[in-house]
């Protein structure tokens, strides 16, 4: 076994690999760029080597620097993690030339699976189910119809040179195929100057299901079951789980066998993933093979109990697989959420900055529930523009899918991040979504369920009551202390009313609050004025704590608390609301206050993120139509086109090209 | 007998109605509460005791003898906030528009005298139209009595003014002489002369809001120390502020049991200072991570944002914080920032509130605008304020402490008790570039030499260690231990005693 390995990566995956290596008694070397000097992976590793400036192309992607770092530290092997150099054929080759071991598959396997067309051919040859279709050139619409009838409807007509949906048509009968073929060909010609089109089966409501495989250098390959990754936003996986709620044992076995056959066909000798697209009818077709550790591998680890990184290290060191296919069992259910530094309320635009507060939920295992957080950041760290915005993977495991989801939901409630915007509220909202809970998934889930983007959940019903109860309990703790201030008048004890009016926004929830034993009892006042029965809230929360952890009527509950003037902003299950705990008299006065008049942001175009103005595409006095480009702002090296949300006339322009703007800085104003 | 008691009840009920139900409704329609509602919100439930409820004016001019309302446009009395006694008067806009008459003024001065005798804070809630014109010089003289008492009480008991409606003419000067002014957004304004007079005299057309609204006074003029959304928010925030303030200049700061550990370390502070010395960071993160429970009451938040002032607690006891804000103008000291901090420091010193100063200051702001505006004297105010302090002063240099600004920001040599520096501190006359250009002027053309000299200067001077070697700072501390070290320093200094020579009063550079 190796004594020392180098991890050619950063962030959570580097940290995760270090953990396993340390458990195996292997010393670890981290590499880091200028931007990662204070990063968690550098702190965790036994040694760390500086490899260059922040852009990955000048640091993490430089093979020579990695090899130099190995030589300087005496590392014998390199784990590439995912991304960066992990699927570059040249990397294992260069390592091998330098006498170093690559903890991953052989270069030949990477090459064989690296090319989309070649990999499909290899898959077909290995007997893997591929999407039925005709890859050759189709001469005319008659031929197209014939092919479509052979494949079965619906079909997709695609431009060979296509991309971005151009030259793409879906047809569900012969007539549509004929027409679609003509249109697609014309579009393809005008868009790409190449009128070749092909036809393949169109899978309605597709799901993304993938099989984890594991091979060694002795020809053994097994599979570790599937993961479903259908919750995606613009082809970016957001939530994953294992097993898949779609599959039955027979389909699982069939998919697993095919994945193993493909892996064997390319002499696969590490951990890898065979990705399939699946129909709701459990039909499945090969998509591609990823010749590396996947981001979402922890869900497989939690249901199989197998540490994939450990297996990768062992097989790389030449060991035979210690696990046979029959030893692999799937126990319980695991769900993973990817926590991204992006603003769900602003169309998921990336968010950068300092992690002023970062308090992830506690990791650990009880008899039935496991919470694992693979994180690459820490409080006081910086989310920079240079790398992937994923900051953590929160994984929960339970005996059933429902239990894993419930645990995930609770863990997300306790995931406290300040300083940057993040997608935890969105993830929480998905966890509460009935369609997700039922497992009726497809890769279109987010687009279909959140068609107008994400807005915070409104506080209603049970959730509102729960939040109101916690608000009252928090206020009670604060109030008890206020009455212990020094310098009080003798003989005039400050009394406290039990009746409170909790405002969530402007919605009022009347209740009574009192201390009872080690808890705080909340009694809701019903519409008829009757006081309901007591709900007992028990918590060690004290002022200054970011999250209220406790139980309500014995059920665990976590609510995030951010102080605001005279109240708190509370976050729970994707709901975020300003809560005020008033006495009856205060509430009576508050009712007289005019509703907060927000500055009419609709009339202004505000900069959605900190960035550089590339261009202002309109002029003062110009009439614009909804959808028209108003300005382009570059942030995180991405050019974001800002469009008019409705028709209007530009009244004033406040920013010019080349200006650096802060978030919410006005760019222009409508009349 | 029963009838007499009932008559009292009746008179009380009548007095409490002020200007009547119609005027109360119109007050509510404007999004404003009545004087008595405001007092009730401000004080603990049932604690208010009213004085002079039956006072009426004595004017007979212009038929005034026919219109009398008990209370005469101001409600006065006392009560408690979390059990601590507070004196309060509230102008009643429903009665003669809250205008000030001779008797109205007498109600206020009576309360001021009472507050001084009882040595407890006094709070004025303003919503009034100025002097009652029908009373002439009697009203003007009334103001003067109030003004003089404001001045005598200054530095003895905290005085707070809350502007919750119009406040114009003579009415503005009493608030102006109190310790703090807070305003309600959209419903309050404050000016010496109103838009009509402005138009007549200068032809300037301006609205009341533009001339003296909360947004103007809290950001531009510095008249207001804060602005809130509405009456309820404002009054509840005043309760919060009172919890921080001593009752008078001898009682010391209030104390309550803290839920926060004074030994708490904050590892994330070790990365607060960016690698790049020209990159800003938010000093409020440091303040929020140092104070008990992250609770900080900021004073003048929206004015001269390059310096942060406000109250927090350490170990349950009030502490004043002054901090340069690198996020705004690199934390430079200019006239506005100097005035803002100086006033805050003097308040703290007057009422025995210890001061913690966080320093990251590149110097004073250069330029004609500043020099013409009297930067020298404004800067001197802050220097003067710190130098005359007798309260415990703890200073922490986080990054830059350049030039004269180093001295001004509570240096040990002007009277600070404990001065710490973070390892990232740079205590020098100026930054490297400027310094090298002066010291090595002859090498200016040789880029290589200049680079070497710059490096030399940075290594030698841009560190806390020269200052530490000479005892100008007491220790170099780890950023993560800042709260712990401040708490220890304040505990050690709790009984600090410094005698200043007796004098009539000082002569602050105004």
Interface residues (C-beta under 8 A of the other chain):
Chain A: X37 X38 X354 X355 X356 X357 X358 X378 X379 X380 X381 X382 X481 X482 X483 X484 X485 X486 X487 X488 X489 X492 X493 X494 X495 X497 X542 X543 X544 X563 X565 X566 X583 X585 X586 X589 X590 X592 X593 X594 X596 X597
Chain B: X28 X31 X33 X37 X40 X41 X44 X45 X47 X80 X82 X83 X84 X85 X186 X228 X229 X230 X231 X232 X233 X236 X237 X240 X243 X247 X251 X254 X255 X256 X257 X259 X260 X267 X268 X269 X270 X271 X272 X275 X281 X282 X285 X292 X293 X294 X295
